[in-house]
């Protein structure tokens, strides 16, 4: 790999512009945080940490095409009981940068393992990810069960079911000019409840559009097409997850069928807890952050032994109510 002084940006000017943009976006982080850069064998990794320093660690993995700043709507509630570490992916937008190739899921999970060892050496952790971050979290839990105490998967991309062709098409179109137009159209399609929620939701989509469009200009298209494609786990891989796990999905999710995803988990991994967020889809953390936080916090604070038997009886999708029975 060719590492320039301004890597992974296309120029020194692009680097300066992107850093100014990130610093402006960081002003919306609702509490005190520490932004640190961890040195891993795969390259420097940006982490934003908030919450009591002596609290149990909670690691947050972002979705594809977005940095750890995506947790701004959720972070205040999540930090009430935990020391939350929000990571920028090593092969995506944000302030992390791989200095050696990340070609396989083994590479990516090893990078994550190094980060966890640096921030929580020898400790079991709580791990949560959205979309591509959920896919990575599930794959990490499979490969390093000894490190995970509890696992939260927010609509993990591709892990339970393949992405719908329409979703793949929307993702491919953002590579075409006029790029800003296709990025915004993709967000409007994949986050319809947020788009229909009024001025606040439209502002969030506008900001996300600007963030990704700027990332393409500052990083270049080559970097932003290096993210690993999420793959569907086979039955045995899903069954092998040992950590106490919560799968959360919005009732209007568009990346794959909600009912089919819950049916598959109920058939092969009945020990996993599930929750469905009504009136939301892939936009659940932006549209209903308090609702998502309440479910996640309840799960993180619950006793796995106490709920194991109840879950066998209570799970099952009710399409009318949009939540678990």
VOGU-3710 file (C-alpha; in Angstrom, 3 decimals, decimal comma):
1> xxxxxxxxxx> 0,000/0,000/0,000  1,194/3,515/-0,787  1,052/5,591/2,405  1,296/9,331/1,792  1,494/12,005/4,524  -2,186/12,783/3,879  -3,340/9,117/3,632  -6,141/8,021/3,318  -7,239/11,332/1,797  -6,693/12,293/-1,827
11> xxxxxxxxxx> -4,729/15,432/-0,942  -3,582/17,549/2,021  -6,384/19,990/1,233  -8,957/17,190/1,290  -7,653/16,034/4,657  -7,946/19,520/6,146  -11,435/19,971/4,756  -12,653/16,641/6,114  -11,152/17,224/9,554  -12,857/20,629/9,779
21> xxxxxxxxxx> -16,141/19,007/8,806  -15,791/16,288/11,451  -14,936/18,816/14,144  -18,071/20,757/13,272  -20,226/17,610/13,392  -18,677/16,646/16,750  -20,235/19,724/18,344  -23,547/17,843/18,375  -22,125/15,105/20,663  -24,343/15,710/23,718
31> xxxxxxxxxx> -21,818/15,087/26,505  -18,127/15,203/27,221  -16,102/12,743/25,167  -12,511/11,796/24,520  -11,408/11,294/20,945  -8,375/9,052/20,877  -6,332/7,351/18,185  -5,322/3,771/18,920  -2,375/2,234/17,107  -3,207/-1,261/15,843
41> xxxxxxxxxx> -1,317/-3,524/13,484  -3,912/-2,640/10,845  -3,531/1,094/11,298  -4,661/4,006/13,487  -8,195/3,697/14,833  -10,364/6,604/15,960  -12,472/6,025/19,088  -14,869/8,409/20,813  -15,321/7,462/24,464  -17,967/8,767/26,864
51> xxxxxxxxxx> -19,363/7,826/30,245  -17,823/6,959/33,617  -14,278/5,677/33,179  -14,770/2,945/35,765  -18,030/1,669/34,248  -18,403/-1,553/32,262  -17,243/-1,145/28,640  -19,754/-0,965/25,798  -18,386/-0,927/22,241  -20,390/0,620/19,389
61> xxxxxxxxxx> -19,822/-0,250/15,720  -21,260/2,025/13,001  -23,108/1,122/9,837  -21,514/1,316/6,409  -20,752/4,724/4,942  -21,021/6,509/8,286  -18,674/7,202/11,171  -19,077/6,750/14,913  -20,847/10,115/14,951  -23,976/8,158/13,972
71> xxxxxxxxxx> -24,389/7,406/17,710  -25,059/11,061/18,593  -28,832/10,448/19,081  -28,212/7,437/21,372  -25,005/8,119/23,241  -26,381/10,106/26,185  -28,747/7,320/27,229  -26,209/4,559/26,629  -23,592/6,256/28,796  -25,738/6,371/31,918
81> xxxxxxxxxx> -24,377/3,007/33,062  -21,493/2,249/30,693  -18,219/3,549/29,369  -19,166/3,660/25,695  -16,459/3,444/23,045  -17,707/4,388/19,558  -15,335/3,231/16,815  -14,713/4,538/13,311  -14,307/1,533/11,017  -10,780/0,827/9,825
91> xxxxxxxxxx> -11,968/0,531/6,177  -14,696/3,148/5,856  -15,392/6,851/6,365  -14,185/8,588/9,512  -10,784/9,078/11,092  -9,484/5,504/11,156  -7,195/4,349/8,347  -5,913/0,895/7,492  -2,210/0,844/6,700  -2,269/-2,753/5,519
101> xxxxxxxxxx> -4,920/-4,535/3,460  -8,123/-5,699/5,141  -9,324/-8,356/2,716  -11,253/-10,871/4,826  -13,613/-11,012/7,778  -10,724/-12,577/9,692  -8,699/-9,407/9,110  -11,570/-7,223/10,247  -12,335/-9,222/13,381  -8,652/-9,344/14,297
111> xxxxxxxxxx> -8,504/-5,543/14,020  -11,537/-5,294/16,313  -9,956/-7,724/18,757  -6,853/-5,534/18,961  -9,018/-2,492/19,736  -10,874/-4,343/22,492  -7,591/-5,521/23,986  -6,271/-1,963/24,066  -9,366/-0,458/25,698  -10,584/-3,356/27,840
121> xxxxxxxxxx> -7,641/-5,721/28,310  -8,722/-9,116/29,580  -12,330/-8,010/30,180  -15,546/-9,325/28,742  -17,418/-6,546/26,956  -20,806/-5,595/25,635  -20,762/-5,166/21,866  -23,401/-3,450/19,714  -23,473/-2,700/15,996  -25,894/-1,365/13,401
131> xxxxxxxxxx> -26,157/-2,767/9,873  -22,593/-3,466/8,649  -21,450/-2,940/12,237  -23,975/-5,549/13,382  -22,623/-7,993/10,814  -19,094/-7,385/12,110  -20,236/-7,733/15,743  -21,874/-11,108/15,041  -18,799/-12,384/13,225  -16,563/-11,222/16,047
141> xxxxxxxxxx> -18,754/-12,955/18,653  -18,470/-16,194/16,694  -14,666/-16,003/16,502  -13,996/-14,615/19,997  -16,753/-15,908/22,288  -14,487/-15,497/25,306  -14,554/-11,687/24,926  -18,296/-11,060/24,671  -20,627/-10,810/27,648  -23,632/-9,474/25,737
151> xxxxxxxxxx> -24,244/-8,825/22,052  -26,729/-6,387/20,473  -27,375/-6,667/16,730  -29,332/-3,781/15,209  -30,591/-4,945/11,798  -27,260/-6,592/10,916  -26,654/-6,337/7,183  -26,661/-9,697/5,442  -26,052/-11,801/8,538  -29,509/-13,410/8,796
161> xxxxxxxxxx> -30,758/-12,934/5,220  -29,342/-11,622/1,938  -29,865/-7,965/1,178  -32,800/-7,329/-1,106  -31,879/-6,573/-4,745  -33,433/-3,112/-4,412  -31,076/-2,352/-1,526  -28,075/-3,539/-3,503  -29,179/-1,365/-6,426  -29,520/1,679/-4,180
171> xxxxxxxxxx> -26,011/1,079/-2,830  -24,539/0,697/-6,319  -26,205/3,848/-7,635  -24,358/6,097/-5,176  -21,205/5,387/-7,192  -22,757/7,154/-10,194  -22,821/10,865/-11,001  -24,449/13,059/-9,934  -23,356/11,317/-6,736  -25,063/13,633/-4,249
181> xxxxxxxxxx> -28,399/13,070/-5,982  -28,094/9,286/-5,807  -26,858/9,316/-2,201  -29,895/11,312/-1,102  -32,232/9,126/-3,151  -30,707/6,041/-1,537  -31,263/7,428/1,962  -34,839/8,431/1,131  -35,515/4,893/-0,085  -33,793/3,002/2,737
191> xxxxxxxxxx> -34,940/5,353/5,532  -38,533/6,181/4,490  -39,927/6,706/7,997  -37,198/9,213/8,781  -37,820/10,995/5,463  -41,545/11,217/6,241  -41,111/12,344/9,842  -40,940/16,062/9,114  -38,277/18,793/9,107  -36,059/17,149/11,739
201> xxxxxxxxxx> -35,892/13,883/9,820  -35,232/15,657/6,535  -32,420/17,619/8,176  -30,798/14,377/9,369  -30,988/12,903/5,865  -29,555/16,100/4,413  -26,639/15,959/6,867  -26,000/12,275/6,146  -26,061/13,025/2,422  -23,544/15,828/2,824
211> xxxxxxxxxx> -21,312/13,670/5,037  -21,111/10,827/2,515  -20,816/13,086/-0,528  -17,927/14,917/1,149  -16,312/11,599/2,081  -16,314/10,549/-1,580  -14,623/13,828/-2,535  -12,041/13,678/0,254  -11,219/9,946/0,305  -11,852/9,060/-3,314
221> xxxxxxxxxx> -13,954/6,241/-4,659  -11,284/3,546/-4,264  -11,285/3,668/-0,471  -15,061/3,792/-0,187  -15,437/0,618/-2,226  -13,031/-1,391/-0,024  -15,594/-2,180/2,681  -16,166/-5,935/2,967  -19,448/-7,165/1,539  -21,640/-8,624/4,307
231> xxxxxxxxxx> -22,275/-12,339/3,902  -25,124/-14,488/5,183  -24,221/-16,797/8,063  -25,073/-20,471/7,807  -27,246/-22,130/10,456  -24,321/-23,520/12,424  -22,575/-20,138/12,585  -25,680/-18,513/14,036  -26,219/-21,370/16,501  -22,597/-21,121/17,607
241> xxxxxxxxxx> -23,021/-17,613/19,047  -22,529/-18,205/22,767  -23,068/-14,667/24,002  -26,431/-13,571/25,378  -27,763/-11,863/22,234  -30,468/-9,336/21,330  -31,572/-8,929/17,709  -33,392/-5,632/17,057  -35,144/-4,682/13,846  -37,616/-2,006/12,760
251> xxxxxxxxxx> -41,018/-3,222/11,603  -40,574/-1,315/8,320  -37,062/-2,584/7,593  -36,266/-2,609/3,878  -32,922/-4,411/3,656  -34,657/-7,795/4,135  -37,954/-9,266/5,338  -38,603/-8,711/9,039  -40,820/-11,771/9,344  -38,399/-14,039/7,489
261> xxxxxxxxxx> -35,476/-12,852/9,628  -37,345/-13,491/12,874  -38,641/-16,827/11,617  -35,113/-17,975/10,797  -33,728/-16,924/14,169  -36,656/-18,526/15,961  -36,031/-21,786/14,137  -32,258/-22,090/14,525  -31,398/-19,841/17,503  -34,421/-19,718/19,825
271> xxxxxxxxxx> -32,160/-18,669/22,698  -31,680/-15,218/21,133  -33,946/-12,440/22,280  -35,625/-10,287/19,650  -37,333/-6,900/19,556  -39,142/-5,049/16,790  -39,294/-1,252/16,788  -42,724/-0,050/15,596  -42,944/2,777/13,079  -39,305/2,557/12,030
281> xxxxxxxxxx> -36,924/0,629/9,827  -33,180/0,948/9,242  -33,539/4,487/10,616  -34,552/3,324/14,103  -31,542/4,816/15,937  -32,197/8,262/14,431  -35,988/8,202/14,418  -36,632/6,513/17,775  -33,409/6,748/19,792  -35,145/6,722/23,192
291> xxxxxxxxxx> -37,190/3,649/22,255  -34,103/1,811/21,011  -32,105/2,844/24,086  -34,825/1,609/26,443  -34,849/-1,830/24,819  -31,069/-2,054/24,657  -30,552/-0,875/28,239  -33,154/-3,307/29,523  -31,367/-6,128/27,746  -27,883/-5,098/28,873
301> xxxxxxxxxx> -29,037/-4,948/32,488  -31,013/-8,203/32,401  -30,009/-11,576/33,785  -29,528/-14,198/31,031  -30,567/-17,039/33,330  -33,767/-15,304/34,377  -34,939/-14,781/30,811  -33,812/-18,000/29,152  -36,984/-19,969/29,852  -39,379/-17,044/29,334
311> xxxxxxxxxx> -37,917/-16,317/25,928  -38,752/-19,795/24,656  -42,416/-19,139/25,379  -42,710/-15,444/24,541  -40,930/-14,990/21,240  -42,904/-14,789/18,018  -43,657/-11,963/15,601  -46,999/-10,171/15,631  -47,243/-8,170/12,420  -50,196/-6,175/13,704
321> xxxxx> -48,474/-4,933/16,856  -45,011/-4,618/15,370  -43,292/-6,114/18,389  -42,513/-9,430/19,997  -45,381/-11,235/21,642
//
